[in-house]
Amino acid sequence: MTEITKEIFEKYQVRKTKKQKTAFIEYVSQIAERYGYEFKVEKGTFGARNIIIGDPDTAKVLYTAHYDTCARLPFPNFITPKNFLIYLLYQLLIVGVLIFAAFAMGFLGGMIFSFLPINEDVFFEIILPVFPLVVYAALFYLLLGGPANKNTANDNTSGVTTVLSIVEELPQENKGNVAFVLFDLEEAGLFGSSSFASKHKAIRENTLVINFDCVSDGETILFALKKTTRKYAELLGEAFVSTDDVTVDITKNAFYPSDNASFKGGIGVAALKRSKLGGVLYMDRIHTNKDVIYREENISFLTDGAIKLAQML
């Protein structure tokens, strides 16, 4: 584990409040200065602060990750990038549980209100139908704005440290080909990356963007391509070659819900495990206190491959 990675785990693993993000931004600015890069913070929608290292408008490739921290949840976000139906069913299950919990709590609250001296019309026309919706809104808010998850090894300290590892190790002669962006507010709905894309339309339309999100918990590294990025498959295959420790899966039919979606040339990169039943590639543990797995070999593998890719462009 590099000194930068150790320091991030010790001091900056949680990046949710404005104060925590500001401290992290100041730390990254020191790293950028140490390795001779331009540095700036670009503001975006809903107070997003995107961290930019290098010159993205002249770079041939952007290496990106989101640095904001999610809220801690009682259940993991479960993602199956190559099996959209399983992913969709899980998301529907979560929504169903929330709706059931909201209406159960709302019904219970309504019963409590029924014992109070309240006009019947007010009770049946306002309190009974509205209270469950208020409870649902409160539960939904906790999914986004609740207490920070204190364990963020995979989501997304792994992506942040991958980007900073590339910053640290990229040879001087290749710096002109590369820029780095750490996006804010990914967990709230990709607000940081969408704001960046709207301000840098040429990048949104033309630049290769490799987005590292949750890359440390799993032995299979997935490169999720879409129709507009399939042309990079061969290039990625040459830069990122499977080893005894890491298996590379470059797929043209994967769905990965992260900041790569904001760019025509966006490619999502994630670490996945393979189920014993059916061989399904999946991600779990994130958004919970079990997010503690950090495979250093994944970060080293991605750093080496990213540098090789920069040299090939």
C-alpha positions as CSV (number, residue, x, y, z in Angstrom):
1,M,0.0,0.0,0.0
2,T,1.4,3.4,-1.0
3,E,1.9,6.2,1.4
4,I,-0.8,8.2,-0.3
5,T,-3.2,5.3,0.0
6,K,-2.4,4.8,3.7
7,E,-2.9,8.5,4.4
8,I,-6.3,8.5,2.6
9,F,-7.5,5.5,4.7
10,E,-6.3,7.0,7.9
11,K,-7.4,10.6,7.4
12,Y,-9.8,11.0,4.4
13,Q,-11.7,7.8,4.0
14,V,-15.0,9.5,4.7
15,R,-15.8,12.4,2.3
16,K,-19.4,13.4,2.9
17,T,-19.7,16.7,4.7
18,K,-18.5,20.0,3.2
19,K,-15.7,20.1,5.8
20,Q,-14.5,16.5,5.0
21,K,-14.6,17.2,1.3
22,T,-12.7,20.5,1.7
23,A,-9.9,18.7,3.7
24,F,-9.7,16.1,1.0
25,I,-9.5,18.7,-1.7
26,E,-6.7,20.4,0.0
27,Y,-4.8,17.1,0.3
28,V,-5.2,16.3,-3.4
29,S,-4.0,19.8,-4.3
30,Q,-0.8,19.0,-2.5
31,I,-0.4,15.8,-4.4
32,A,-1.0,17.6,-7.7
33,E,1.6,20.2,-6.9
34,R,4.1,17.6,-5.8
35,Y,3.9,15.9,-9.2
36,G,3.8,19.0,-11.3
37,Y,0.2,19.1,-12.4
38,E,-2.2,22.0,-12.8
39,F,-5.0,21.8,-10.2
40,K,-8.4,23.4,-9.9
41,V,-11.8,22.9,-8.4
42,E,-14.7,23.4,-10.7
43,K,-18.2,24.0,-9.2
44,G,-21.3,22.3,-10.5
45,T,-24.9,21.6,-9.9
46,F,-26.2,21.4,-6.3
47,G,-22.9,22.6,-4.9
48,A,-20.8,19.9,-6.5
49,R,-17.1,20.5,-6.4
50,N,-15.1,18.5,-9.1
51,I,-11.4,18.1,-8.6
52,I,-9.4,18.6,-11.8
53,I,-5.8,17.6,-12.1
54,G,-4.0,18.4,-15.4
55,D,-5.6,19.9,-18.5
56,P,-8.7,17.9,-19.5
57,D,-9.4,19.9,-22.6
58,T,-6.2,18.8,-24.3
59,A,-5.9,15.3,-22.8
60,K,-6.4,12.2,-24.9
61,V,-7.8,10.3,-22.0
62,L,-9.4,11.2,-18.7
63,Y,-9.0,8.9,-15.7
64,T,-11.8,9.6,-13.3
65,A,-13.5,8.4,-10.1
66,H,-16.1,9.9,-7.7
67,Y,-14.8,10.9,-4.3
68,D,-18.0,11.6,-2.4
69,T,-19.1,9.1,0.3
70,C,-22.5,7.4,0.3
71,A,-24.8,7.1,3.3
72,R,-24.6,3.9,5.4
73,L,-27.4,1.5,4.6
74,P,-28.7,-1.7,6.3
75,F,-28.6,-3.5,3.0
76,P,-25.9,-3.5,0.2
77,N,-26.3,-2.1,-3.3
78,F,-26.2,-5.2,-5.4
79,I,-25.0,-4.8,-9.0
80,T,-24.8,-7.4,-11.8
81,P,-23.5,-5.4,-14.8
82,K,-23.9,-8.3,-17.3
83,N,-27.3,-9.4,-16.0
84,F,-29.6,-6.3,-16.1
85,L,-32.7,-8.3,-15.2
86,I,-31.2,-9.4,-11.8
87,Y,-30.1,-5.9,-11.1
88,L,-33.6,-4.5,-11.9
89,L,-35.4,-7.1,-9.8
90,Y,-33.1,-6.3,-6.8
91,Q,-33.8,-2.5,-7.2
92,L,-37.5,-3.2,-7.4
93,L,-37.3,-5.3,-4.3
94,I,-35.6,-2.5,-2.4
95,V,-38.3,0.0,-3.5
96,G,-41.0,-2.5,-2.5
97,V,-39.5,-2.9,0.9
98,L,-39.4,0.8,1.4
99,I,-43.0,1.3,0.2
100,F,-44.2,-1.5,2.6
101,A,-42.2,-0.1,5.5
102,A,-43.5,3.4,4.8
103,F,-47.1,2.4,4.6
104,A,-46.8,0.1,7.6
105,M,-45.3,2.9,9.7
106,G,-47.8,5.3,8.2
107,F,-50.7,3.1,9.1
108,L,-49.4,2.7,12.7
109,G,-48.9,6.4,12.9
110,G,-52.4,6.9,11.6
111,M,-53.9,4.7,14.2
112,I,-52.1,6.7,16.9
113,F,-53.5,9.9,15.4
114,S,-57.0,8.3,15.5
115,F,-57.0,8.4,19.3
116,L,-56.3,12.1,19.3
117,P,-59.1,14.7,19.3
118,I,-58.9,15.4,15.5
119,N,-61.7,16.1,13.2
120,E,-62.7,12.9,11.2
121,D,-62.6,14.7,7.9
122,V,-59.1,16.0,8.6
123,F,-58.0,12.5,9.7
124,F,-59.3,10.6,6.7
125,E,-58.7,13.1,4.0
126,I,-55.3,14.5,5.0
127,I,-53.5,12.6,7.8
128,L,-54.2,9.0,6.7
129,P,-53.3,9.4,3.0
130,V,-50.4,11.9,3.5
131,F,-48.6,10.4,6.5
132,P,-47.3,7.3,4.7
133,L,-45.9,9.5,1.9
134,V,-44.1,11.6,4.5
135,V,-42.6,8.5,6.0
136,Y,-41.6,7.2,2.6
137,A,-39.9,10.5,1.7
138,A,-38.0,10.4,5.1
139,L,-36.8,6.9,4.4
140,F,-35.8,7.8,0.9
141,Y,-33.9,10.8,2.2
142,L,-31.9,8.6,4.6
143,L,-30.7,6.5,1.6
144,L,-29.0,9.6,0.3
145,G,-28.5,12.0,3.1
146,G,-28.2,9.7,6.1
147,P,-25.1,9.2,8.2
148,A,-22.0,8.5,6.2
149,N,-20.7,5.0,5.7
150,K,-17.4,4.9,7.5
151,N,-16.1,2.0,5.6
152,T,-15.5,3.0,2.0
153,A,-12.6,0.7,0.9
154,N,-14.4,-0.3,-2.4
155,D,-16.9,2.5,-2.9
156,N,-15.0,4.6,-3.7
157,T,-11.7,4.9,-1.9
158,S,-10.5,2.2,-4.4
159,G,-11.3,4.4,-7.4
160,V,-9.8,7.5,-5.8
161,T,-6.6,5.8,-4.9
162,T,-6.3,4.3,-8.3
163,V,-6.5,7.7,-9.9
164,L,-4.0,9.2,-7.5
165,S,-1.7,6.2,-8.0
166,I,-1.7,6.9,-11.7
167,V,-0.9,10.6,-10.9
168,E,2.0,9.4,-8.8
169,E,3.5,6.9,-11.3
170,L,2.8,8.4,-14.7
171,P,6.1,9.2,-16.5
172,Q,6.7,12.8,-17.2
173,E,6.7,12.3,-21.0
174,N,3.1,11.0,-20.9
175,K,1.6,13.7,-18.8
176,G,0.3,15.7,-21.8
177,N,-1.9,12.7,-22.8
178,V,-3.7,12.5,-19.5
179,A,-5.9,14.4,-17.1
180,F,-7.7,13.4,-14.0
181,V,-11.1,14.3,-12.6
182,L,-12.5,13.3,-9.2
183,F,-16.2,13.8,-9.3
184,D,-18.5,15.0,-6.5
185,L,-22.1,14.0,-5.9
186,E,-22.1,10.7,-7.8
187,E,-24.0,9.0,-5.0
188,A,-26.7,11.7,-5.2
189,G,-27.3,11.1,-8.9
190,L,-24.2,11.7,-11.0
191,F,-24.5,15.5,-10.5
192,G,-20.8,16.2,-10.5
193,S,-20.0,14.3,-13.7
194,S,-23.1,15.6,-15.5
195,S,-22.2,19.2,-14.6
196,F,-18.6,18.7,-15.8
197,A,-19.9,17.2,-19.1
198,S,-22.2,20.1,-19.7
199,K,-19.3,22.6,-19.2
200,H,-16.9,20.6,-21.4
201,K,-19.0,19.6,-24.4
202,A,-16.0,18.6,-26.5
203,I,-14.9,16.2,-23.8
204,R,-18.4,14.8,-23.4
205,E,-18.6,14.0,-27.1
206,N,-15.1,13.1,-28.1
207,T,-12.7,12.1,-25.2
208,L,-12.1,8.7,-23.9
209,V,-13.1,8.7,-20.2
210,I,-12.0,5.7,-18.0
211,N,-14.0,5.8,-14.8
212,F,-12.9,3.7,-11.8
213,D,-15.7,3.0,-9.4
214,C,-15.5,0.1,-6.9
215,V,-12.4,-1.6,-8.2
216,S,-11.0,-3.4,-5.1
217,D,-13.4,-6.1,-4.1
218,G,-13.3,-8.9,-6.7
219,E,-10.9,-10.8,-8.9
220,T,-12.6,-9.9,-12.2
221,I,-12.0,-6.4,-13.6
222,L,-14.9,-5.5,-15.8
223,F,-14.6,-2.8,-18.6
224,A,-18.2,-2.0,-19.4
225,L,-18.5,-0.8,-23.0
226,K,-21.4,0.7,-24.8
227,K,-22.1,1.2,-28.5
228,T,-20.0,4.4,-28.6
229,T,-17.0,2.9,-26.9
230,R,-16.8,-0.5,-28.5
231,K,-14.1,0.8,-30.8
232,Y,-11.7,0.9,-27.8
233,A,-12.0,-2.8,-27.0
234,E,-8.9,-3.9,-28.8
235,L,-6.8,-1.1,-27.3
236,L,-8.0,-1.9,-23.8
237,G,-7.2,-5.5,-24.4
238,E,-3.6,-4.7,-25.2
239,A,-3.2,-2.3,-22.2
240,F,-5.0,-4.5,-19.6
241,V,-3.9,-8.1,-19.9
242,S,-5.2,-10.8,-17.4
243,T,-2.7,-12.1,-14.8
244,D,-2.7,-14.9,-12.2
245,D,-4.3,-12.4,-9.8
246,V,-6.7,-10.5,-12.0
247,T,-9.0,-11.5,-14.8
248,V,-10.0,-8.9,-17.3
249,D,-13.5,-8.9,-18.8
250,I,-14.0,-6.4,-21.6
251,T,-17.6,-6.7,-22.6
252,K,-19.7,-4.9,-25.1
253,N,-23.0,-5.7,-23.4
254,A,-22.7,-4.5,-19.8
255,F,-24.5,-1.9,-17.8
256,Y,-22.6,0.0,-15.1
257,P,-24.4,2.9,-13.3
258,S,-21.7,5.4,-12.6
259,D,-20.1,8.6,-13.9
260,N,-19.1,7.0,-17.2
261,A,-22.7,7.4,-18.2
262,S,-22.2,11.2,-18.6
263,F,-19.8,10.8,-21.5
264,K,-20.1,9.4,-25.0
265,G,-16.7,8.0,-24.6
266,G,-17.2,6.8,-21.0
267,I,-16.1,3.4,-19.9
268,G,-17.0,2.1,-16.5
269,V,-14.4,-0.1,-14.6
270,A,-15.4,-2.2,-11.6
271,A,-14.2,-5.2,-9.7
272,L,-16.6,-8.1,-9.5
273,K,-16.9,-11.5,-7.9
274,R,-18.3,-14.6,-9.7
275,S,-21.1,-16.6,-8.1
276,K,-20.7,-20.4,-7.8
277,L,-24.2,-20.8,-9.1
278,G,-24.5,-19.8,-12.7
279,G,-21.2,-17.9,-12.8
280,V,-22.9,-14.5,-12.5
281,L,-20.6,-11.5,-12.0
282,Y,-21.7,-9.4,-9.1
283,M,-20.8,-6.7,-6.6
284,D,-22.1,-6.5,-3.1
285,R,-21.0,-5.1,0.3
286,I,-21.0,-1.5,-0.9
287,H,-23.0,1.1,1.1
288,T,-22.7,-1.0,4.2
289,N,-20.2,-1.4,7.1
290,K,-18.8,-4.5,5.3
291,D,-17.2,-2.4,2.6
292,V,-13.7,-3.2,3.9
293,I,-12.1,-5.3,1.1
294,Y,-9.2,-3.6,-0.6
295,R,-7.2,-5.8,-3.0
296,E,-4.0,-4.0,-3.6
297,E,-3.2,-6.1,-6.6
298,N,-6.2,-4.7,-8.3
299,I,-5.0,-1.1,-7.9
300,S,-1.5,-2.0,-9.0
301,F,-2.9,-3.8,-12.1
302,L,-5.1,-0.9,-13.1
303,T,-2.4,1.7,-12.5
304,D,0.1,-0.2,-14.7
305,G,-2.6,-0.7,-17.4
306,A,-3.7,2.9,-17.4
307,I,-0.1,4.1,-17.8
308,K,0.4,1.6,-20.7
309,L,-2.8,2.9,-22.3
310,A,-1.6,6.5,-22.0
311,Q,1.6,5.5,-23.7
312,M,-0.3,3.9,-26.6
313,L,-2.5,6.9,-27.4
